[in-house]
Amino acid sequence: MIIDTVTEHSFTEAFRQIRPDNFSYEGRKALYEYLEDLSEDIGTPIELDVIAICCEYSEYESFEELKEYYSCSHDFEDVESLGDYTTVIEIEGTERLIIQDF
């Protein structure tokens, strides 16, 4: 097995090349930070599989957009209540957020 250390730059570049429309640049950076922290917390490396990550996480322009998408199945009052259902990654300096799909 050969392991490659992925930097923030190589992570964001992989998405730009393979799935450029799945996440904003700021979203890719936030997702990288989240996955890096998660890897450290669980003590296990996380494989960079762009397609799998795109299938597991989605970015929304705002909490309101996310509520519209999930309106038929859930009624979230705010981002904190959304966190009771799934992982929420807030993108600093924006209204956008990434969630782990459920």
Gaussian input, Z-matrix of N, CA and C with variables (Angstrom, degrees):
# hf/3-21g

backbone

0 1
 N
 C     1     B1
 C     2     B2     1     A1
 N     3     B3     2     A2     1     D1
 C     4     B4     3     A3     2     D2
 C     5     B5     4     A4     3     D3
 N     6     B6     5     A5     4     D4
 C     7     B7     6     A6     5     D5
 C     8     B8     7     A7     6     D6
 N     9     B9     8     A8     7     D7
 C    10    B10     9     A9     8     D8
 C    11    B11    10    A10     9     D9
 N    12    B12    11    A11    10    D10
 C    13    B13    12    A12    11    D11
 C    14    B14    13    A13    12    D12
 N    15    B15    14    A14    13    D13
 C    16    B16    15    A15    14    D14
 C    17    B17    16    A16    15    D15
 N    18    B18    17    A17    16    D16
 C    19    B19    18    A18    17    D17
 C    20    B20    19    A19    18    D18
 N    21    B21    20    A20    19    D19
 C    22    B22    21    A21    20    D20
 C    23    B23    22    A22    21    D21
 N    24    B24    23    A23    22    D22
 C    25    B25    24    A24    23    D23
 C    26    B26    25    A25    24    D24
 N    27    B27    26    A26    25    D25
 C    28    B28    27    A27    26    D26
 C    29    B29    28    A28    27    D27
 N    30    B30    29    A29    28    D28
 C    31    B31    30    A30    29    D29
 C    32    B32    31    A31    30    D30
 N    33    B33    32    A32    31    D31
 C    34    B34    33    A33    32    D32
 C    35    B35    34    A34    33    D33
 N    36    B36    35    A35    34    D34
 C    37    B37    36    A36    35    D35
 C    38    B38    37    A37    36    D36
 N    39    B39    38    A38    37    D37
 C    40    B40    39    A39    38    D38
 C    41    B41    40    A40    39    D39
 N    42    B42    41    A41    40    D40
 C    43    B43    42    A42    41    D41
 C    44    B44    43    A43    42    D42
 N    45    B45    44    A44    43    D43
 C    46    B46    45    A45    44    D44
 C    47    B47    46    A46    45    D45
 N    48    B48    47    A47    46    D46
 C    49    B49    48    A48    47    D47
 C    50    B50    49    A49    48    D48
 N    51    B51    50    A50    49    D49
 C    52    B52    51    A51    50    D50
 C    53    B53    52    A52    51    D51
 N    54    B54    53    A53    52    D52
 C    55    B55    54    A54    53    D53
 C    56    B56    55    A55    54    D54
 N    57    B57    56    A56    55    D55
 C    58    B58    57    A57    56    D56
 C    59    B59    58    A58    57    D57
 N    60    B60    59    A59    58    D58
 C    61    B61    60    A60    59    D59
 C    62    B62    61    A61    60    D60
 N    63    B63    62    A62    61    D61
 C    64    B64    63    A63    62    D62
 C    65    B65    64    A64    63    D63
 N    66    B66    65    A65    64    D64
 C    67    B67    66    A66    65    D65
 C    68    B68    67    A67    66    D66
 N    69    B69    68    A68    67    D67
 C    70    B70    69    A69    68    D68
 C    71    B71    70    A70    69    D69
 N    72    B72    71    A71    70    D70
 C    73    B73    72    A72    71    D71
 C    74    B74    73    A73    72    D72
 N    75    B75    74    A74    73    D73
 C    76    B76    75    A75    74    D74
 C    77    B77    76    A76    75    D75
 N    78    B78    77    A77    76    D76
 C    79    B79    78    A78    77    D77
 C    80    B80    79    A79    78    D78
 N    81    B81    80    A80    79    D79
 C    82    B82    81    A81    80    D80
 C    83    B83    82    A82    81    D81
 N    84    B84    83    A83    82    D82
 C    85    B85    84    A84    83    D83
 C    86    B86    85    A85    84    D84
 N    87    B87    86    A86    85    D85
 C    88    B88    87    A87    86    D86
 C    89    B89    88    A88    87    D87
 N    90    B90    89    A89    88    D88
 C    91    B91    90    A90    89    D89
 C    92    B92    91    A91    90    D90
 N    93    B93    92    A92    91    D91
 C    94    B94    93    A93    92    D92
 C    95    B95    94    A94    93    D93
 N    96    B96    95    A95    94    D94
 C    97    B97    96    A96    95    D95
 C    98    B98    97    A97    96    D96
 N    99    B99    98    A98    97    D97
 C   100   B100    99    A99    98    D98
 C   101   B101   100   A100    99    D99
 N   102   B102   101   A101   100   D100
 C   103   B103   102   A102   101   D101
 C   104   B104   103   A103   102   D102
 N   105   B105   104   A104   103   D103
 C   106   B106   105   A105   104   D104
 C   107   B107   106   A106   105   D105
 N   108   B108   107   A107   106   D106
 C   109   B109   108   A108   107   D107
 C   110   B110   109   A109   108   D108
 N   111   B111   110   A110   109   D109
 C   112   B112   111   A111   110   D110
 C   113   B113   112   A112   111   D111
 N   114   B114   113   A113   112   D112
 C   115   B115   114   A114   113   D113
 C   116   B116   115   A115   114   D114
 N   117   B117   116   A116   115   D115
 C   118   B118   117   A117   116   D116
 C   119   B119   118   A118   117   D117
 N   120   B120   119   A119   118   D118
 C   121   B121   120   A120   119   D119
 C   122   B122   121   A121   120   D120
 N   123   B123   122   A122   121   D121
 C   124   B124   123   A123   122   D122
 C   125   B125   124   A124   123   D123
 N   126   B126   125   A125   124   D124
 C   127   B127   126   A126   125   D125
 C   128   B128   127   A127   126   D126
 N   129   B129   128   A128   127   D127
 C   130   B130   129   A129   128   D128
 C   131   B131   130   A130   129   D129
 N   132   B132   131   A131   130   D130
 C   133   B133   132   A132   131   D131
 C   134   B134   133   A133   132   D132
 N   135   B135   134   A134   133   D133
 C   136   B136   135   A135   134   D134
 C   137   B137   136   A136   135   D135
 N   138   B138   137   A137   136   D136
 C   139   B139   138   A138   137   D137
 C   140   B140   139   A139   138   D138
 N   141   B141   140   A140   139   D139
 C   142   B142   141   A141   140   D140
 C   143   B143   142   A142   141   D141
 N   144   B144   143   A143   142   D142
 C   145   B145   144   A144   143   D143
 C   146   B146   145   A145   144   D144
 N   147   B147   146   A146   145   D145
 C   148   B148   147   A147   146   D146
 C   149   B149   148   A148   147   D147
 N   150   B150   149   A149   148   D148
 C   151   B151   150   A150   149   D149
 C   152   B152   151   A151   150   D150
 N   153   B153   152   A152   151   D151
 C   154   B154   153   A153   152   D152
 C   155   B155   154   A154   153   D153
 N   156   B156   155   A155   154   D154
 C   157   B157   156   A156   155   D155
 C   158   B158   157   A157   156   D156
 N   159   B159   158   A158   157   D157
 C   160   B160   159   A159   158   D158
 C   161   B161   160   A160   159   D159
 N   162   B162   161   A161   160   D160
 C   163   B163   162   A162   161   D161
 C   164   B164   163   A163   162   D162
 N   165   B165   164   A164   163   D163
 C   166   B166   165   A165   164   D164
 C   167   B167   166   A166   165   D165
 N   168   B168   167   A167   166   D166
 C   169   B169   168   A168   167   D167
 C   170   B170   169   A169   168   D168
 N   171   B171   170   A170   169   D169
 C   172   B172   171   A171   170   D170
 C   173   B173   172   A172   171   D171
 N   174   B174   173   A173   172   D172
 C   175   B175   174   A174   173   D173
 C   176   B176   175   A175   174   D174
 N   177   B177   176   A176   175   D175
 C   178   B178   177   A177   176   D176
 C   179   B179   178   A178   177   D177
 N   180   B180   179   A179   178   D178
 C   181   B181   180   A180   179   D179
 C   182   B182   181   A181   180   D180
 N   183   B183   182   A182   181   D181
 C   184   B184   183   A183   182   D182
 C   185   B185   184   A184   183   D183
 N   186   B186   185   A185   184   D184
 C   187   B187   186   A186   185   D185
 C   188   B188   187   A187   186   D186
 N   189   B189   188   A188   187   D187
 C   190   B190   189   A189   188   D188
 C   191   B191   190   A190   189   D189
 N   192   B192   191   A191   190   D190
 C   193   B193   192   A192   191   D191
 C   194   B194   193   A193   192   D192
 N   195   B195   194   A194   193   D193
 C   196   B196   195   A195   194   D194
 C   197   B197   196   A196   195   D195
 N   198   B198   197   A197   196   D196
 C   199   B199   198   A198   197   D197
 C   200   B200   199   A199   198   D198
 N   201   B201   200   A200   199   D199
 C   202   B202   201   A201   200   D200
 C   203   B203   202   A202   201   D201
 N   204   B204   203   A203   202   D202
 C   205   B205   204   A204   203   D203
 C   206   B206   205   A205   204   D204
 N   207   B207   206   A206   205   D205
 C   208   B208   207   A207   206   D206
 C   209   B209   208   A208   207   D207
 N   210   B210   209   A209   208   D208
 C   211   B211   210   A210   209   D209
 C   212   B212   211   A211   210   D210
 N   213   B213   212   A212   211   D211
 C   214   B214   213   A213   212   D212
 C   215   B215   214   A214   213   D213
 N   216   B216   215   A215   214   D214
 C   217   B217   216   A216   215   D215
 C   218   B218   217   A217   216   D216
 N   219   B219   218   A218   217   D217
 C   220   B220   219   A219   218   D218
 C   221   B221   220   A220   219   D219
 N   222   B222   221   A221   220   D220
 C   223   B223   222   A222   221   D221
 C   224   B224   223   A223   222   D222
 N   225   B225   224   A224   223   D223
 C   226   B226   225   A225   224   D224
 C   227   B227   226   A226   225   D225
 N   228   B228   227   A227   226   D226
 C   229   B229   228   A228   227   D227
 C   230   B230   229   A229   228   D228
 N   231   B231   230   A230   229   D229
 C   232   B232   231   A231   230   D230
 C   233   B233   232   A232   231   D231
 N   234   B234   233   A233   232   D232
 C   235   B235   234   A234   233   D233
 C   236   B236   235   A235   234   D234
 N   237   B237   236   A236   235   D235
 C   238   B238   237   A237   236   D236
 C   239   B239   238   A238   237   D237
 N   240   B240   239   A239   238   D238
 C   241   B241   240   A240   239   D239
 C   242   B242   241   A241   240   D240
 N   243   B243   242   A242   241   D241
 C   244   B244   243   A243   242   D242
 C   245   B245   244   A244   243   D243
 N   246   B246   245   A245   244   D244
 C   247   B247   246   A246   245   D245
 C   248   B248   247   A247   246   D246
 N   249   B249   248   A248   247   D247
 C   250   B250   249   A249   248   D248
 C   251   B251   250   A250   249   D249
 N   252   B252   251   A251   250   D250
 C   253   B253   252   A252   251   D251
 C   254   B254   253   A253   252   D252
 N   255   B255   254   A254   253   D253
 C   256   B256   255   A255   254   D254
 C   257   B257   256   A256   255   D255
 N   258   B258   257   A257   256   D256
 C   259   B259   258   A258   257   D257
 C   260   B260   259   A259   258   D258
 N   261   B261   260   A260   259   D259
 C   262   B262   261   A261   260   D260
 C   263   B263   262   A262   261   D261
 N   264   B264   263   A263   262   D262
 C   265   B265   264   A264   263   D263
 C   266   B266   265   A265   264   D264
 N   267   B267   266   A266   265   D265
 C   268   B268   267   A267   266   D266
 C   269   B269   268   A268   267   D267
 N   270   B270   269   A269   268   D268
 C   271   B271   270   A270   269   D269
 C   272   B272   271   A271   270   D270
 N   273   B273   272   A272   271   D271
 C   274   B274   273   A273   272   D272
 C   275   B275   274   A274   273   D273
 N   276   B276   275   A275   274   D274
 C   277   B277   276   A276   275   D275
 C   278   B278   277   A277   276   D276
 N   279   B279   278   A278   277   D277
 C   280   B280   279   A279   278   D278
 C   281   B281   280   A280   279   D279
 N   282   B282   281   A281   280   D280
 C   283   B283   282   A282   281   D281
 C   284   B284   283   A283   282   D282
 N   285   B285   284   A284   283   D283
 C   286   B286   285   A285   284   D284
 C   287   B287   286   A286   285   D285
 N   288   B288   287   A287   286   D286
 C   289   B289   288   A288   287   D287
 C   290   B290   289   A289   288   D288
 N   291   B291   290   A290   289   D289
 C   292   B292   291   A291   290   D290
 C   293   B293   292   A292   291   D291
 N   294   B294   293   A293   292   D292
 C   295   B295   294   A294   293   D293
 C   296   B296   295   A295   294   D294
 N   297   B297   296   A296   295   D295
 C   298   B298   297   A297   296   D296
 C   299   B299   298   A298   297   D297
 N   300   B300   299   A299   298   D298
 C   301   B301   300   A300   299   D299
 C   302   B302   301   A301   300   D300
 N   303   B303   302   A302   301   D301
 C   304   B304   303   A303   302   D302
 C   305   B305   304   A304   303   D303

   B1=1.4404
   B2=1.5243
   B3=1.3301
   B4=1.4542
   B5=1.5240
   B6=1.3051
   B7=1.4553
   B8=1.5193
   B9=1.3113
   B10=1.4534
   B11=1.5225
   B12=1.3146
   B13=1.4492
   B14=1.5213
   B15=1.3121
   B16=1.4592
   B17=1.5276
   B18=1.3115
   B19=1.4617
   B20=1.5205
   B21=1.3199
   B22=1.4600
   B23=1.5285
   B24=1.3254
   B25=1.4682
   B26=1.5321
   B27=1.3268
   B28=1.4685
   B29=1.5300
   B30=1.3389
   B31=1.4628
   B32=1.5221
   B33=1.3325
   B34=1.4640
   B35=1.5201
   B36=1.3193
   B37=1.4659
   B38=1.5294
   B39=1.3275
   B40=1.4691
   B41=1.5221
   B42=1.3180
   B43=1.4631
   B44=1.5247
   B45=1.3324
   B46=1.4595
   B47=1.5133
   B48=1.3257
   B49=1.4621
   B50=1.5233
   B51=1.3296
   B52=1.4660
   B53=1.5294
   B54=1.3180
   B55=1.4678
   B56=1.5287
   B57=1.3266
   B58=1.4685
   B59=1.5257
   B60=1.3100
   B61=1.4645
   B62=1.5233
   B63=1.3214
   B64=1.4662
   B65=1.5213
   B66=1.3263
   B67=1.4612
   B68=1.5185
   B69=1.3305
   B70=1.4579
   B71=1.5253
   B72=1.3132
   B73=1.4734
   B74=1.5291
   B75=1.3289
   B76=1.4652
   B77=1.5309
   B78=1.3356
   B79=1.4561
   B80=1.5197
   B81=1.3233
   B82=1.4733
   B83=1.5182
   B84=1.3321
   B85=1.4637
   B86=1.5283
   B87=1.3300
   B88=1.4662
   B89=1.5251
   B90=1.3212
   B91=1.4654
   B92=1.5232
   B93=1.3196
   B94=1.4665
   B95=1.5270
   B96=1.3248
   B97=1.4720
   B98=1.5249
   B99=1.3421
   B100=1.4582
   B101=1.5304
   B102=1.3353
   B103=1.4645
   B104=1.5283
   B105=1.3153
   B106=1.4638
   B107=1.5293
   B108=1.3303
   B109=1.4698
   B110=1.5268
   B111=1.3355
   B112=1.4625
   B113=1.5183
   B114=1.3183
   B115=1.4647
   B116=1.5272
   B117=1.3228
   B118=1.4634
   B119=1.5250
   B120=1.3319
   B121=1.4689
   B122=1.5241
   B123=1.3265
   B124=1.4628
   B125=1.5257
   B126=1.3339
   B127=1.4575
   B128=1.5164
   B129=1.3192
   B130=1.4620
   B131=1.5229
   B132=1.3142
   B133=1.4684
   B134=1.5267
   B135=1.3187
   B136=1.4555
   B137=1.5169
   B138=1.3065
   B139=1.4599
   B140=1.5177
   B141=1.3270
   B142=1.4622
   B143=1.5197
   B144=1.3257
   B145=1.4577
   B146=1.5266
   B147=1.3244
   B148=1.4598
   B149=1.5228
   B150=1.3216
   B151=1.4698
   B152=1.5322
   B153=1.3143
   B154=1.4726
   B155=1.5207
   B156=1.3241
   B157=1.4623
   B158=1.5257
   B159=1.3322
   B160=1.4725
   B161=1.5272
   B162=1.3261
   B163=1.4623
   B164=1.5272
   B165=1.3266
   B166=1.4591
   B167=1.5291
   B168=1.3319
   B169=1.4632
   B170=1.5220
   B171=1.3361
   B172=1.4612
   B173=1.5168
   B174=1.3299
   B175=1.4621
   B176=1.5244
   B177=1.3211
   B178=1.4598
   B179=1.5204
   B180=1.3296
   B181=1.4640
   B182=1.5177
   B183=1.3276
   B184=1.4594
   B185=1.5253
   B186=1.3179
   B187=1.4549
   B188=1.5240
   B189=1.3291
   B190=1.4596
   B191=1.5356
   B192=1.3299
   B193=1.4651
   B194=1.5265
   B195=1.3130
   B196=1.4626
   B197=1.5251
   B198=1.3305
   B199=1.4680
   B200=1.5199
   B201=1.3299
   B202=1.4654
   B203=1.5257
   B204=1.3125
   B205=1.4599
   B206=1.5259
   B207=1.3191
   B208=1.4622
   B209=1.5235
   B210=1.3137
   B211=1.4605
   B212=1.5216
   B213=1.3114
   B214=1.4659
   B215=1.5305
   B216=1.3298
   B217=1.4608
   B218=1.5301
   B219=1.3280
   B220=1.4686
   B221=1.5226
   B222=1.3125
   B223=1.4565
   B224=1.5253
   B225=1.3223
   B226=1.4621
   B227=1.5119
   B228=1.3189
   B229=1.4511
   B230=1.5226
   B231=1.3273
   B232=1.4573
   B233=1.5274
   B234=1.3187
   B235=1.4668
   B236=1.5291
   B237=1.3259
   B238=1.4657
   B239=1.5233
   B240=1.3371
   B241=1.4660
   B242=1.5288
   B243=1.3173
   B244=1.4592
   B245=1.5249
   B246=1.3350
   B247=1.4587
   B248=1.5187
   B249=1.3322
   B250=1.4664
   B251=1.5291
   B252=1.3372
   B253=1.4646
   B254=1.5206
   B255=1.3211
   B256=1.4618
   B257=1.5195
   B258=1.3178
   B259=1.4538
   B260=1.5196
   B261=1.3270
   B262=1.4558
   B263=1.5245
   B264=1.3210
   B265=1.4600
   B266=1.5225
   B267=1.3145
   B268=1.4566
   B269=1.5260
   B270=1.3204
   B271=1.4636
   B272=1.5198
   B273=1.3009
   B274=1.4565
   B275=1.5290
   B276=1.3271
   B277=1.4551
   B278=1.5175
   B279=1.3431
   B280=1.4623
   B281=1.5275
   B282=1.3190
   B283=1.4618
   B284=1.5212
   B285=1.3376
   B286=1.4624
   B287=1.5300
   B288=1.3348
   B289=1.4544
   B290=1.5135
   B291=1.3143
   B292=1.4573
   B293=1.5154
   B294=1.3194
   B295=1.4569
   B296=1.5213
   B297=1.3240
   B298=1.4597
   B299=1.5191
   B300=1.3150
   B301=1.4650
   B302=1.5241
   B303=1.3296
   B304=1.4671
   B305=1.4983
   A1=108.07
   A2=116.14
   A3=122.36
   A4=107.64
   A5=115.58
   A6=120.90
   A7=109.09
   A8=116.01
   A9=122.64
   A10=107.90
   A11=116.76
   A12=120.17
   A13=108.38
   A14=115.31
   A15=120.62
   A16=108.53
   A17=115.80
   A18=121.22
   A19=108.90
   A20=116.20
   A21=119.94
   A22=109.81
   A23=116.40
   A24=120.19
   A25=111.57
   A26=117.47
   A27=119.50
   A28=111.32
   A29=117.23
   A30=121.86
   A31=109.98
   A32=116.90
   A33=120.16
   A34=110.94
   A35=117.67
   A36=121.52
   A37=111.37
   A38=117.65
   A39=120.83
   A40=110.48
   A41=117.10
   A42=120.38
   A43=111.02
   A44=116.36
   A45=119.89
   A46=111.01
   A47=117.00
   A48=121.28
   A49=113.01
   A50=117.50
   A51=121.13
   A52=112.42
   A53=117.87
   A54=123.09
   A55=109.41
   A56=117.91
   A57=120.32
   A58=114.74
   A59=118.36
   A60=120.24
   A61=114.26
   A62=118.12
   A63=119.62
   A64=113.40
   A65=117.23
   A66=121.05
   A67=109.31
   A68=115.54
   A69=120.20
   A70=108.32
   A71=116.12
   A72=119.95
   A73=109.75
   A74=116.63
   A75=120.62
   A76=110.74
   A77=116.20
   A78=120.97
   A79=111.89
   A80=116.53
   A81=119.84
   A82=110.96
   A83=116.25
   A84=119.88
   A85=110.99
   A86=116.75
   A87=120.68
   A88=110.98
   A89=116.59
   A90=121.07
   A91=110.57
   A92=116.86
   A93=121.06
   A94=110.37
   A95=116.41
   A96=120.23
   A97=110.90
   A98=116.86
   A99=120.46
   A100=110.75
   A101=117.03
   A102=120.34
   A103=111.63
   A104=117.30
   A105=120.09
   A106=110.24
   A107=117.13
   A108=120.98
   A109=110.98
   A110=116.97
   A111=121.06
   A112=110.74
   A113=116.72
   A114=121.39
   A115=110.92
   A116=116.35
   A117=120.17
   A118=111.11
   A119=116.79
   A120=120.80
   A121=112.65
   A122=116.94
   A123=119.67
   A124=112.82
   A125=115.87
   A126=119.92
   A127=114.03
   A128=116.79
   A129=121.78
   A130=109.20
   A131=116.95
   A132=118.43
   A133=110.71
   A134=115.91
   A135=121.59
   A136=107.56
   A137=115.95
   A138=121.46
   A139=110.17
   A140=116.33
   A141=120.78
   A142=108.13
   A143=115.09
   A144=122.96
   A145=105.90
   A146=115.41
   A147=121.40
   A148=111.81
   A149=117.31
   A150=120.58
   A151=110.58
   A152=117.56
   A153=121.02
   A154=110.90
   A155=117.48
   A156=121.05
   A157=110.15
   A158=116.27
   A159=120.24
   A160=111.63
   A161=116.81
   A162=120.54
   A163=111.63
   A164=116.51
   A165=120.84
   A166=113.78
   A167=117.18
   A168=121.40
   A169=110.51
   A170=116.33
   A171=122.30
   A172=109.48
   A173=114.91
   A174=120.99
   A175=109.20
   A176=115.22
   A177=122.11
   A178=108.64
   A179=115.97
   A180=121.68
   A181=111.97
   A182=116.39
   A183=120.76
   A184=109.29
   A185=115.70
   A186=120.99
   A187=109.93
   A188=116.84
   A189=121.31
   A190=110.66
   A191=117.27
   A192=119.97
   A193=110.84
   A194=116.31
   A195=120.36
   A196=110.13
   A197=118.03
   A198=121.20
   A199=111.16
   A200=117.48
   A201=120.78
   A202=110.57
   A203=116.97
   A204=121.30
   A205=111.36
   A206=117.07
   A207=121.88
   A208=113.23
   A209=118.53
   A210=121.33
   A211=114.28
   A212=118.29
   A213=119.66
   A214=112.97
   A215=117.90
   A216=118.42
   A217=114.42
   A218=117.91
   A219=120.51
   A220=109.88
   A221=115.53
   A222=120.65
   A223=108.39
   A224=116.20
   A225=121.58
   A226=109.10
   A227=116.28
   A228=120.64
   A229=111.70
   A230=115.87
   A231=120.43
   A232=109.04
   A233=115.33
   A234=120.48
   A235=110.40
   A236=117.26
   A237=119.96
   A238=111.68
   A239=117.74
   A240=119.83
   A241=110.50
   A242=117.68
   A243=121.26
   A244=110.21
   A245=115.92
   A246=121.11
   A247=114.03
   A248=117.41
   A249=120.80
   A250=111.10
   A251=117.11
   A252=122.11
   A253=113.66
   A254=116.00
   A255=118.84
   A256=110.88
   A257=115.23
   A258=121.76
   A259=109.06
   A260=116.46
   A261=122.24
   A262=108.27
   A263=115.48
   A264=121.54
   A265=106.72
   A266=116.16
   A267=119.88
   A268=108.53
   A269=116.25
   A270=121.16
   A271=107.65
   A272=114.39
   A273=122.15
   A274=112.02
   A275=115.29
   A276=121.21
   A277=114.68
   A278=117.26
   A279=121.15
   A280=108.95
   A281=116.08
   A282=120.99
   A283=110.81
   A284=117.46
   A285=121.73
   A286=110.94
   A287=113.67
   A288=120.80
   A289=109.59
   A290=113.79
   A291=122.31
   A292=106.61
   A293=115.96
   A294=119.34
   A295=109.83
   A296=114.35
   A297=119.51
   A298=105.58
   A299=116.42
   A300=121.21
   A301=111.38
   A302=114.85
   A303=120.97
   A304=110.01
   D1=134.52
   D2=176.87
   D3=-113.02
   D4=129.88
   D5=-178.49
   D6=-112.98
   D7=136.91
   D8=177.59
   D9=-116.78
   D10=130.66
   D11=176.01
   D12=-78.75
   D13=127.86
   D14=-176.92
   D15=-100.08
   D16=126.41
   D17=175.38
   D18=-91.89
   D19=169.47
   D20=176.78
   D21=-57.93
   D22=-41.99
   D23=-179.54
   D24=-62.93
   D25=-48.47
   D26=-178.85
   D27=-66.45
   D28=-32.76
   D29=176.69
   D30=-63.91
   D31=-53.01
   D32=-178.06
   D33=-65.43
   D34=-34.64
   D35=178.70
   D36=-67.36
   D37=-38.12
   D38=178.14
   D39=-60.65
   D40=-42.31
   D41=177.83
   D42=-67.66
   D43=-40.88
   D44=-179.94
   D45=-60.24
   D46=-37.23
   D47=-178.34
   D48=-78.96
   D49=-40.24
   D50=-172.31
   D51=-93.77
   D52=-45.21
   D53=-177.40
   D54=-137.91
   D55=70.85
   D56=-172.56
   D57=-65.72
   D58=-20.09
   D59=-175.47
   D60=-100.16
   D61=0.44
   D62=-177.11
   D63=-75.28
   D64=-37.49
   D65=-177.43
   D66=-138.92
   D67=146.96
   D68=173.06
   D69=-68.50
   D70=166.80
   D71=177.51
   D72=-58.99
   D73=-45.39
   D74=179.07
   D75=-64.23
   D76=-35.98
   D77=177.47
   D78=-64.79
   D79=-41.68
   D80=177.89
   D81=-61.76
   D82=-41.03
   D83=178.99
   D84=-64.78
   D85=-43.59
   D86=179.18
   D87=-64.67
   D88=-39.52
   D89=179.06
   D90=-66.63
   D91=-40.39
   D92=176.47
   D93=-59.13
   D94=-48.81
   D95=-179.71
   D96=-60.94
   D97=-42.82
   D98=179.64
   D99=-61.94
   D100=-48.74
   D101=-177.25
   D102=-67.87
   D103=-34.51
   D104=176.32
   D105=-64.58
   D106=-45.40
   D107=177.53
   D108=-63.74
   D109=-41.74
   D110=178.71
   D111=-60.55
   D112=-43.73
   D113=179.28
   D114=-59.48
   D115=-43.43
   D116=178.10
   D117=-65.94
   D118=-41.55
   D119=-178.55
   D120=-64.05
   D121=-40.44
   D122=-177.64
   D123=-90.65
   D124=-8.90
   D125=177.50
   D126=71.37
   D127=24.39
   D128=-178.28
   D129=-135.81
   D130=134.19
   D131=176.16
   D132=-64.31
   D133=148.33
   D134=176.56
   D135=-109.21
   D136=127.63
   D137=-178.97
   D138=-72.04
   D139=136.60
   D140=174.88
   D141=-81.85
   D142=97.06
   D143=176.47
   D144=-122.64
   D145=94.17
   D146=-173.12
   D147=-55.12
   D148=-45.55
   D149=-178.39
   D150=-62.43
   D151=-45.55
   D152=-179.79
   D153=-62.88
   D154=-41.60
   D155=179.50
   D156=-64.72
   D157=-40.30
   D158=178.73
   D159=-65.53
   D160=-29.62
   D161=177.84
   D162=-78.52
   D163=-23.27
   D164=-174.78
   D165=-95.96
   D166=-25.73
   D167=-176.46
   D168=-126.52
   D169=148.60
   D170=176.97
   D171=-135.69
   D172=145.23
   D173=177.54
   D174=-105.67
   D175=140.60
   D176=178.37
   D177=-124.31
   D178=145.93
   D179=179.97
   D180=-63.86
   D181=-31.80
   D182=-177.66
   D183=-160.26
   D184=168.35
   D185=175.70
   D186=-63.00
   D187=-35.06
   D188=179.55
   D189=-63.54
   D190=-41.74
   D191=177.80
   D192=-62.98
   D193=-41.90
   D194=178.50
   D195=-63.07
   D196=-42.84
   D197=179.29
   D198=-60.32
   D199=-39.21
   D200=177.33
   D201=-63.32
   D202=-41.08
   D203=-178.56
   D204=-65.37
   D205=-40.65
   D206=-177.15
   D207=-99.85
   D208=9.49
   D209=-171.89
   D210=-58.55
   D211=-33.05
   D212=-176.87
   D213=-76.19
   D214=-17.71
   D215=-175.47
   D216=-117.03
   D217=-20.41
   D218=-177.68
   D219=-145.74
   D220=153.31
   D221=176.35
   D222=-125.28
   D223=95.60
   D224=-178.97
   D225=-92.35
   D226=133.70
   D227=178.55
   D228=-80.89
   D229=-37.57
   D230=-177.63
   D231=-158.69
   D232=179.47
   D233=-177.86
   D234=-62.43
   D235=-36.81
   D236=179.22
   D237=-61.75
   D238=-43.02
   D239=179.35
   D240=-68.24
   D241=-31.24
   D242=174.82
   D243=-62.07
   D244=-35.93
   D245=178.60
   D246=-63.11
   D247=-16.65
   D248=175.32
   D249=-72.78
   D250=-21.11
   D251=-177.83
   D252=-99.87
   D253=-30.73
   D254=-171.09
   D255=-159.98
   D256=173.30
   D257=174.73
   D258=-73.75
   D259=132.74
   D260=177.60
   D261=-121.81
   D262=126.96
   D263=177.50
   D264=-115.59
   D265=107.55
   D266=178.74
   D267=-82.41
   D268=136.98
   D269=-177.64
   D270=-95.05
   D271=111.00
   D272=-173.85
   D273=-54.28
   D274=136.65
   D275=177.02
   D276=79.53
   D277=5.87
   D278=-179.54
   D279=-138.32
   D280=174.82
   D281=171.78
   D282=-92.26
   D283=-7.08
   D284=-176.38
   D285=-70.53
   D286=154.46
   D287=175.44
   D288=-148.74
   D289=155.67
   D290=176.67
   D291=-115.70
   D292=137.35
   D293=174.97
   D294=-125.15
   D295=155.46
   D296=170.12
   D297=-81.94
   D298=119.98
   D299=-174.66
   D300=-59.63
   D301=146.40
   D302=179.04
   D303=-142.68

